[in-house]
Amino acid sequence: MNLNINPTAVLMARIPFISTVLLGLLFHIPAFAQSVKSVTYDELYDEPYEINKLFMKLQPVITEYNSINMYVGFGLEAEYYHESLLDIKANFRRSYGQKFDLMQDLSSKNNIQTVNNIPTVTKAAMSGELIGTYHIKDFEKDTETKMILYRSSYRRSNKWRSKVPDHIKVPSKVRKIIGGRFGPYFQGSGMDVRLAMDKQGIESLQGAGPENVDQTLTPNDPNQFPDGVPSLYTNQSSLGFALGGSLSWIKNFAIKPTRTFASTASDMIITTYFDVLIAPWNTIENFNYKGVEYDASVIKHTAVGFRAGVDGKFNREFGWGYGAEMGMRPGVQKQTFFAVIKISIPIFSTNLNHEVEAFSK
């Protein structure tokens, strides 16, 4: 028996069936994806005002780029919260050393300025501040927080990596702090004298020395800057204060799902801030070159700037945190931009209360 089957005709006949199956799958998949398991939980605590009072941060990695210098270094930071009245933060940071500090490295390799025939190397980049924040408004609000559901069995497989984690939204409280900030700060590092002169249009620097020595330093004179020597270097520093405002969010609660999920917590403390920076005291050190001391005070300064930043950490005895800020820092004119990234690990914290309740039998 000879059967002449037209494949095209068969396919056309099957189109209604295939379409029905595809449409069924199309509507079935979203319905499956949007299904949510019912999860009950016990609230362990929800106390945004019961946070640790003292935080000590070790910052093994700090990187800063600014228009004068660039470095990688380390820092130390401490924060103290006094009830709902105020908090105080102190920090200090500096470069790891010459190989991690651009100006210090260049001055060591390229600087021909001398004092008693000893090459001058700029100081390590460093900065510090002491900022107090008064809590203008400290209040609590109801909110909803997304909590990730996690099973300890995920550690024994790759399931955690290969799936979108389940989550639930839990009613919780959030503490908000609107604060006013004020405090002193300082910063200092090496600088490129020739670059500063070029940017500010300064044609020469005058020096005081023996009469038979040229007392004029001209940036474009090849006799002053021989081949292979890109510039001369010195140190600059600023001392001033920051005045601004901040907004903080604090959550400190935990839940225990009644299924096989592990306990989960949200104990974040996040602060955003904006400061005006005012530095009345700016200094550029004089430097020696070919036996002449040159006066660097002719290089102009900018006394006012600003910054915006964010700090985050967790309310735990041992935790970690992060920070970043960016702005225009007072200092050498036309070289004020800066950006900083900080990683804090570990963070040690305590509530400074070691009293234990006692009851008579």
N, C-alpha and C positions, 0 to 999 in steps of 0.2 A: 504494500500500500504506500503510495507516494503522498507525503504530506507537504504541502507548500505553506510554510509558516512565515509570515511577514513580521520580523522583529519590531519594526516601527509600529505596526498595528497593535501588537501585544503591549508595547510600552504605553501607547495612547489609551488602551483599555484599562491599564493599571493605574493611570494617573489619579483618578478619583480615590482609589484605595491608598496609594502612597501619600497623597495630600492629607487624607484623613489621619494617617499615622503620624506624619510630621507635625500637623497642627496639634494633635494630642500631646506629643512630646513637648512642643513649644510651650503649651500652657501648663504641662505637668511639671517641668523642670523648675520654673520660677516658684511654683507653689511649694515644691520640695525645698528649694533653697531658702525660702522665706519662713519655713517652719521653725519655730522656736521651742526648745525644750522648756518645760516648766521646772524651775529650780527654786527651792525655798532655802532660807539661810537664817542663821542666828547672828545678831549684831553683837560683836565683842566689845566695842567701844566707839564713841563718836564725840571726841572732846578736842576741838581745835584750839582751846585755850590751855590745854594741858600739854604743852610742848616743853622740850628741854630748854634750859636757860642759857647754857654756855656751849658754844660750838668752836672747836679747834680744828683748823684745816691745814693739811699739808698739801701744797700745790707743786707736784713734781714737774709739771709741764705748763709753762706759760710762754706764749709766743706773742710778740708785739712787732707790728710794722708801723713806722711813722716816717714822715718826710725827712727826718734828720738821720735816723738810724733804724736798724732792724736787728732783733736778737731773739734767742730762745733761752729761757731761764727757769727759775723756780721761785716759789713764794711761800709765805706763811700768813695765815689770816685767823683772826679771832672775832667772834660775835657774841654779844651778851644781850639778852632780852630781859628787861625789868618790868615784869607784869604786863599790863596793857598801857604803860605810860611812855616808854621809850626803848630804843635799842641802840647799841653802840658797836661799830665795826672798826677794827684796826687791821691794816695789812702792810706787808713789805715784800717787794720782789726785786730780783736782780738777775743779770745774765749769768750763765754757767761759767763764762770765762772768755778768753780771747777768741777761741775758735768758733764760739757761738754768738759773738758780738761783732757786727759788721765794722763799725767805726774803730773798735779796738784792734781788730785784725788788720784793717787797712793801714792804720797808723803805725803798727808794728812793722809791716812789710814795706811801706812806701814812704814813710815820713823821713825827710832829711833835716828837719829842724832839730837843733841840738842845744843842750845845756851842758857845758863842759864836755863836749864831744860825745854825749850819751843820747841816743835816739829817744825822743819823747813818745810815750805810749799813752793814749787816752785812758780815762778811768772806765770801769765797768758800768754799763747802764743799770740804773736802779731807780726805784720810786717807792713811795709809801704815803699813807693817809690815815687819819683818824676822823671818822664821820659819825656824828650822832643824829639819830632820827627821832623826832618827837611825834607821837601818835596823835595827830589832829583828830582823827575819827577812827575808832576801833570797834567794829561791830560784826555781828554774826547773821548769816542768811541761810535759808534752806535752798538746797540745790540738788542736782542729780549727777551721779558719777558713774562712768563706765568702768566696770570691773572685769578683768580677764579671768576666765575659769581655767584652772590648771590642775592636772592630775600628776602625782609623782611617778606614775607608770610611764609618762611621756619620756622620762629620762632614759628608759631602757630601749627606746626605739627612735626612729626618725619621724614619728608621727607629728611631733611639735613643729618640725621644720616644713613638713609637707602639707599642712592644713591651715586654714584660716581659723585662729583660735575663737572658741566660743566666748561670749561675754554677756553680761547682764547689766542693766542700769539700776542703780541703787539710790534711793533717797538718802541724802546726807547733809551735813552742815559745812559751810565754808566761812572762815573768818577773813575779813578784809580790813586792811589797815591803810589809811590815807595818811602819809607822813610828810613832815617838813625836815629837810636834811641840811646840815651845816658842819663844816670842819676843815682843818688845815690839810694840805698835801704838799709834797715836793717831788721833783723828778730831776734826773741829771744823766748825761751821757756824753760821749764824744761827738764831735761835729766836723764837717768838712768846711774849712774856711773859704776855700776857693769857690765852692758851690754856693755858699751863702752870699758871697760878694757878687757873683754872676747874677743870681736871682734878684738881688736888690739893686743892681746897677751901680755898685760901688767900684770905682775904677782903681783905687789904691788905698793902702793903709800906711800911716806914718809911724816911724819908730824913732827911738832916742838911743844913740850909740856913738861910737867913735866917728870923728869927722870924715875919715877916709873910707868909711863903709856906707854903701848906698842905704838910705833910710826910707826909701819908698818901695812898698811891696805892690807890684802891679800884676793882676791875675793873668793877663794875656801876654806878658813879657817872657819869651822863651829863655832868657837869661836867668830870670827869677825862678822859673819852673822848668828845669832841664828835662830832656826826653827821658821817659821811664818813671818820672815822678808826677803822678796825676794831681796831687794837691798837698796842702798842709792841713794839720789837724790840731784841734784844741778841745777844751771841755766847756760845756754849757750847762746851766742849771736854772731851775725856777722854784720859787716858794710862794705859795698863795693859799687860797681857800676855795671850797666848793659850796654853793648855795643852790638848793633845788627841792624837788619833791619826789615822792615815791608812792607806789601802789603795790601792796603785797596780798597774796592769796595763801591761806594756810588751811590744809585739810589734815585731819588726824583721826582716822577711823579704820576699823577692820571688821570683816565679816567671816563667818564660817558656814559655807554651803552645807546643807544637810545630806547631800549626795556624796559621792566619792571624791569630790573636788577638795583641793587643799585650801587652807585659810588664805585670805588675800587682804591686803591693806593698801590704803592710800594715805601717805603721810608726807606729802610734798609741802615745801615752803618756797614760794616763787616771789621774787621782788623785781619789779621794773622801776627804773629811775631816770630822771633827767636833771642835770646840774648845769649851772652857769659857773665857769671857772674864771677866777680873777687872781692874777699873779702880779702883785706890785713889785716883787723882787726877782729880777732876771739878771743873770750874770753870764758873760763869756770871758773866759780867762785869757789874759795876754799870753803871747807865745814868743819864743826865741827862734831866730832864723839867721844864720851866718853872723852870729855875734851881736845881733840887734834884737831888742825886745820891741815887739809891735803891739800897739794899742788896739784891741779888738772892740772897744766900746762904741766905735762908729757903726758897727753892725746893729741894725735896728731890731727891736723886740715888739711882739704883740702881747698886750697885757690881759686881754679878755678872750675867752673861748667857751666851749660847751662840750657836753658829752651825754650820750644816752646809753643805757646798759641794762642787762638782766643778770640776775643771780638765782640759782636754783640749788636746793639741797633737800635731804630727807631727814625726818625727825627720828633718827635712830642713834643708838650708842656708837655703832660703827656703820658709816655710810659713805656716800660719795656725793659730789656736786659739780657744778659747772658755772661758768660766767663768761660774759662777753661785753665789751663796750667799744664805742666808736665816737669820734667827734673831732673837734679842732682844739688842740691844747695850746695854751699860752706858751710863748717861747720865741725862738728865732723867727722873725717875720717872713712870711711866704713859705714857711716849712712847718705848719702847725697840725696837719692831718695825722691822726693816729687810729689804730685799731688793735684790740687786745682780745685774746682767747685764753681762758683759764680752765684747767681741769683740777679738781680737788679730790684726792684719794690718798689716804683715807680721811674721813672726818670723824673726830671723836666728840661726843656730846654728853652732857649730864644735866640733870635738873638741880644740882647743888643741894639736894635735900637728902640727907642720909639718916634722918630720924626714923626710928621704928616704933610703932605703937606697942604699948605694953598693957596687959590686962591681968588683974589679980585673979587667982583661982577661986 
